[in-house]
Amino acid sequence: MEKIFSIASKMYRAIRPVRSPHYLAWVRSFPCIACGTQKKSRDAAHVGPHGMGQKACDLSTVPACRSCHQQLHRMGRLKFEMLHGIDLFLAIDQLQDSYTKRFGRLPGEEERAA
């Protein structure tokens, strides 16, 4: 799994990450992935590969309340996943699949095909 992220990190530098306010708003419409709260102050927490001064692609996000989002950053992804018994990358895949079924494609796919 770590080898995949190493490859993805190299690709990240070569490919401009997708930015999609519509996708982020859609992700924020779900309850928090960790505690299940449906408070209005949910974030789209970026958890994908990123570099110094760079944010992960908007497609690598999960819904998180502000408290859990901050906890994710403090603890790091692995400890956060272990504490809450979740797999963030599986959740990202499921969100992307659901979005594709609803809207026909992921944001940025038309640019990648060109």
N, C-alpha and C positions, 0 to 999 in steps of 0.2 A: 504494500500500500504506500509506503514512504517513497518507493522508487517512482511510483506514478506521480506523486506530488512533486518530486524533483524534476521530472520531465515536464510536468505542467508549469512549474515555475519558470523553466527555460522558455517554454512556449509563450508564457505571459508577457515576457519582455518583447517578443516578436509580434504578438497580436494585441491590438488595442482592446482592452476589456469593454464588454457591453455595458452601456449605461441606459437604463430604462425606468423612468419615473412611474410608468404604468405598471410594470412588473413589481416594483417595490411596493406600490400602493396595494396591489393584489396580495402580495405576501403578508403585508401588515393587516389584512382583513381576517387572518386566521388567529386563533388563540395562541398564547405563548407556548412554545414548544416544550418548555421545561416545567412551568407551574400550571399551565392551562388557563391563566387569567384572560379575561376578555376586556380588560381595561382599555380605554381609548388611547392610552400612551404606549401602544406597542410600537416596536421598531422592527425594521428589516435588518437583522444582524448579519453582517458580512463575515463569513467563516472560511472562505476559499483561500487559495494561495495568494500572497501579496508580497510586495517588497517595501523597502523603506520609503516612506512618503507616498505610498500607493495603496489604494483601496482595492479589495478584491472585486471581481466582476459582479455586477448586480444579480446575475443568475445564481451566484453562490451565496444566497441569503436564506435565513430562516426567520420565522416570526418569533419575537421575544419581547417580553415586557421590559421596561427600562431597567428594573432591578436585576432581572436575569441576564440582560444584555451586558450590564456592567460586571456582573459576576463572571460571565464568560470571558471577558477581557482580563479580569484579575486572575482567574484560575488557569486560563489556557483551555484550549479545546479538549484535550484528552481528559483532564481532571473533571471538567464540566460534564462531559459525556458519561464518565464513570459515576459521578455523583447523582445524576438524573436518570441514568440507565437508558440513554438515547444514543443514536448514531446520527450525527448531524449531516454527514455526507449522504446517507440513505434518505434522510428527510429532504435534502436538496434535490436528489433524483426524483423523489415522489412528487415534490412540488412542481418540478419542471415537466414531468409526465402529465400531471393534472392540468397545468397551464396549456400545454400543447394540445391536449384533448379538447379543451374549452375554446382556445383561440386559433388553433390550426398550426401554429409554429411558435418558437421562442423568439423573443426580441433579438435582433442582430443576425438572424439566420439568412436573411436576404443579402446582407453585406458579405457574409462568409461564402455564399454560393457564387458571388461575382468574381 
